């Protein structure tokens, strides 16, 4: 088991180096681009490997999996940043202090899941309007979040319509949440994606928001050129998604 885990760490570390090279080549300010490792069906060893490689932000689309991964790690490795204002959650590895993992939730904000997520999640990426903001604020007052905008107009995809992002940000702020920026999932077509990323960056700037969570494994260069501050990566770090994993956001 130890050899297998070491192999996973080595593989993720190599993949992270390649990702950083891609970011360095595309971003105006590579240091400003935060990497969120998205699990989507990958197991707890993937989290351990990401943390060992130096990744400090981990996301999941599925509430049950996030809870299971988070709780499995609390006692045996990475600490967790659960949104504590004082930064509690730093981890110690072989006597050396290391920063804690910050957990991002990327899925639908179902009311019956939020009670379990609230003690574990630091950043909610999928606020689409007042209803989502209120649901999160009830369980996690003052939580950090992104407002999701459906820039691609994809049927069934979460997010507010372009043009409604200001109202969604206002609703989240009124609910007491800390809005870090805007988030989107772009169209697969690179020409359309570049246009959508540029639009989101402009919308965030217009609202005085620094953060843009945009860019995934296949289109991170486009997002970096447009000025993203966060990329959400699964395949680029961990390889192909396990067969039973459902579609998601990264």
PEVENRA-V667439 format. One record per residue. N is the residue number from 0. RES is the residue in three letters. PHI is phi in degrees with one decimal (none if undefined). PSI is psi in whole degrees, -180 to 180 (999 if undefined). Layout:
[[N | RES | PHI | PSI] [N | RES | PHI | PSI]]
This chain:
[[0 | UNK | none | -39] [1 | UNK | -63.7 | -43] [2 | UNK | -61.5 | -42] [3 | UNK | -63.4 | -42] [4 | UNK | -65.4 | -41] [5 | UNK | -62.8 | -39] [6 | UNK | -62.8 | -40] [7 | UNK | -64.8 | -43] [8 | UNK | -61.1 | -45] [9 | UNK | -63.3 | -41] [10 | UNK | -66.5 | -46] [11 | UNK | -66.3 | -37] [12 | UNK | -62.7 | -43] [13 | UNK | -63.3 | -44] [14 | UNK | -62.9 | -38] [15 | UNK | -64.4 | -39] [16 | UNK | -61.0 | -41] [17 | UNK | -65.8 | -40] [18 | UNK | -62.0 | -45] [19 | UNK | -64.1 | -35] [20 | UNK | -63.2 | -41] [21 | UNK | -63.7 | -42] [22 | UNK | -66.3 | -43] [23 | UNK | -59.4 | -36] [24 | UNK | -77.6 | -21] [25 | UNK | -110.3 | -30] [26 | UNK | -87.6 | 143] [27 | UNK | -65.8 | -40] [28 | UNK | -129.7 | 84] [29 | UNK | -55.8 | -33] [30 | UNK | -66.0 | -18] [31 | UNK | -86.4 | -5] [32 | UNK | -95.4 | 114] [33 | UNK | -88.3 | 140] [34 | UNK | -104.4 | 125] [35 | UNK | -108.2 | 120] [36 | UNK | -82.7 | 119] [37 | UNK | -102.3 | 126] [38 | UNK | -81.1 | -57] [39 | UNK | 42.9 | 64] [40 | UNK | 98.6 | -17] [41 | UNK | -74.9 | 149] [42 | UNK | -82.6 | -175] [43 | UNK | -66.1 | -27] [44 | UNK | -63.7 | -29] [45 | UNK | -65.9 | -38] [46 | UNK | -64.8 | -47] [47 | UNK | -59.5 | -41] [48 | UNK | -66.2 | -42] [49 | UNK | -60.9 | -44] [50 | UNK | -65.4 | -43] [51 | UNK | -63.0 | -31] [52 | UNK | -76.8 | -13] [53 | UNK | 110.6 | 6] [54 | UNK | -81.5 | 134] [55 | UNK | -114.0 | -4] [56 | UNK | -123.5 | 127] [57 | UNK | -129.0 | 137] [58 | UNK | -128.4 | 155] [59 | UNK | -144.2 | 147] [60 | UNK | -88.7 | -18] [61 | UNK | -113.8 | 123] [62 | UNK | -60.2 | -46] [63 | UNK | -63.1 | -40] [64 | UNK | -69.6 | -40] [65 | UNK | -60.5 | -46] [66 | UNK | -61.0 | -45] [67 | UNK | -64.4 | -45] [68 | UNK | -64.5 | -47] [69 | UNK | -56.7 | -50] [70 | UNK | -70.2 | -31] [71 | UNK | -67.1 | -26] [72 | UNK | -95.3 | -16] [73 | UNK | -58.1 | -39] [74 | UNK | -98.6 | -7] [75 | UNK | -131.9 | 19] [76 | UNK | 178.9 | -116] [77 | UNK | -58.6 | 139] [78 | UNK | -75.7 | -176] [79 | UNK | -136.0 | 141] [80 | UNK | -97.3 | 102] [81 | UNK | -97.7 | 27] [82 | UNK | 89.2 | 12] [83 | UNK | -64.7 | 133] [84 | UNK | -64.4 | -28] [85 | UNK | -91.9 | 5] [86 | UNK | 79.7 | 15] [87 | UNK | -59.3 | 142] [88 | UNK | 127.0 | 5] [89 | UNK | -64.3 | 145] [90 | UNK | -108.0 | 157] [91 | UNK | -121.6 | 124] [92 | UNK | -121.0 | 110] [93 | UNK | 54.1 | 41] [94 | UNK | 83.4 | -2] [95 | UNK | -107.1 | 125] [96 | UNK | -68.2 | 132] [97 | UNK | -129.8 | 149] [98 | UNK | -69.5 | 153] [99 | UNK | -79.3 | 161] [100 | UNK | -74.0 | 141] [101 | UNK | -109.2 | 125] [102 | UNK | -97.3 | 130] [103 | UNK | -111.8 | 137] [104 | UNK | -104.6 | 128] [105 | UNK | -114.8 | 6] [106 | UNK | -101.5 | -173] [107 | UNK | -66.8 | 140] [108 | UNK | -89.8 | 78] [109 | UNK | -80.6 | 133] [110 | UNK | -56.9 | -39] [111 | UNK | -74.4 | -9] [112 | UNK | -99.2 | -22] [113 | UNK | -66.8 | -30] [114 | UNK | -61.6 | -36] [115 | UNK | -81.5 | -32] [116 | UNK | -73.4 | -37] [117 | UNK | -53.4 | -43] [118 | UNK | -73.1 | -8] [119 | UNK | -116.3 | -28] [120 | UNK | -94.0 | 135] [121 | UNK | -99.3 | -31] [122 | UNK | -134.7 | 126] [123 | UNK | -102.4 | 122] [124 | UNK | -95.9 | -4] [125 | UNK | -126.4 | 40] [126 | UNK | -74.6 | 123] [127 | UNK | -110.6 | -9] [128 | UNK | 170.9 | -165] [129 | UNK | -62.2 | -39] [130 | UNK | -62.9 | -48] [131 | UNK | -61.9 | -44] [132 | UNK | -60.5 | -43] [133 | UNK | -65.4 | -43] [134 | UNK | -60.1 | -44] [135 | UNK | -68.9 | -43] [136 | UNK | -62.8 | -34] [137 | UNK | -63.3 | -42] [138 | UNK | -91.0 | -30] [139 | UNK | -138.0 | 72] [140 | UNK | -55.4 | 134] [141 | UNK | 78.3 | 10] [142 | UNK | -63.0 | 154] [143 | UNK | -82.5 | 147] [144 | UNK | -157.3 | 165] [145 | UNK | -118.1 | 147] [146 | UNK | -92.3 | 123] [147 | UNK | -87.1 | 133] [148 | UNK | -117.0 | 129] [149 | UNK | -84.0 | 76] [150 | UNK | -67.5 | -25] [151 | UNK | -89.3 | -10] [152 | UNK | 62.1 | 38] [153 | UNK | -80.8 | 124] [154 | UNK | -57.3 | 132] [155 | UNK | 84.2 | -8] [156 | UNK | -82.9 | 143] [157 | UNK | -69.8 | 163] [158 | UNK | 121.7 | 153] [159 | UNK | -80.2 | 163] [160 | UNK | -74.1 | 148] [161 | UNK | -54.9 | 132] [162 | UNK | 103.9 | -22] [163 | UNK | -100.0 | 2] [164 | UNK | -64.7 | -33] [165 | UNK | -64.0 | -43] [166 | UNK | -66.1 | -38] [167 | UNK | -66.8 | -41] [168 | UNK | -63.3 | -43] [169 | UNK | -62.3 | -41] [170 | UNK | -65.6 | -42] [171 | UNK | -65.6 | -41] [172 | UNK | -65.2 | -42] [173 | UNK | -63.5 | -30] [174 | UNK | -78.9 | -4] [175 | UNK | 93.4 | 9] [176 | UNK | -83.7 | 155] [177 | UNK | -97.0 | 109] [178 | UNK | -85.3 | 116] [179 | UNK | -84.2 | -27] [180 | UNK | 166.2 | -161] [181 | UNK | -109.2 | 154] [182 | UNK | -133.6 | 148] [183 | UNK | -152.5 | 163] [184 | UNK | -118.7 | 120] [185 | UNK | -86.8 | 166] [186 | UNK | -63.5 | 143] [187 | UNK | -59.7 | -32] [188 | UNK | -63.9 | 124] [189 | UNK | -63.6 | -34] [190 | UNK | -65.4 | -47] [191 | UNK | -65.4 | -40] [192 | UNK | -62.3 | -43] [193 | UNK | -60.6 | -40] [194 | UNK | -65.8 | -42] [195 | UNK | -68.4 | -40] [196 | UNK | -64.1 | -43] [197 | UNK | -61.9 | -40] [198 | UNK | -63.2 | -44] [199 | UNK | -64.2 | -41] [200 | UNK | -60.8 | -43] [201 | UNK | -65.0 | -39] [202 | UNK | -65.6 | -41] [203 | UNK | -63.9 | -44] [204 | UNK | -60.6 | -41] [205 | UNK | -63.8 | -28] [206 | UNK | -93.3 | 2] [207 | UNK | 74.0 | 27] [208 | UNK | -104.7 | 131] [209 | UNK | -76.9 | -37] [210 | UNK | -78.9 | 137] [211 | UNK | -134.6 | 116] [212 | UNK | -97.4 | 97] [213 | UNK | -154.0 | 142] [214 | UNK | 112.6 | 129] [215 | UNK | -129.7 | -166] [216 | UNK | -57.6 | -39] [217 | UNK | -87.0 | -19] [218 | UNK | -130.5 | 23] [219 | UNK | -64.3 | -32] [220 | UNK | -62.3 | -44] [221 | UNK | -60.2 | -42] [222 | UNK | -66.6 | -41] [223 | UNK | -64.1 | -41] [224 | UNK | -64.9 | -30] [225 | UNK | -82.1 | -13] [226 | UNK | 104.7 | 30] [227 | UNK | -64.6 | 153] [228 | UNK | -113.3 | -2] [229 | UNK | -153.5 | 130] [230 | UNK | -115.3 | 144] [231 | UNK | -112.3 | 110] [232 | UNK | -123.1 | 129] [233 | UNK | -115.5 | -71] [234 | UNK | -57.6 | -41] [235 | UNK | -62.8 | -25] [236 | UNK | -98.7 | -43] [237 | UNK | -108.0 | -10] [238 | UNK | 92.2 | -173] [239 | UNK | -57.1 | 147] [240 | UNK | -65.7 | 139] [241 | UNK | -55.3 | 146] [242 | UNK | -56.1 | -32] [243 | UNK | -87.4 | -4] [244 | UNK | -72.8 | 140] [245 | UNK | -85.0 | 162] [246 | UNK | -61.1 | 150] [247 | UNK | -151.3 | -147] [248 | UNK | -107.5 | 2] [249 | UNK | -139.3 | 999]]
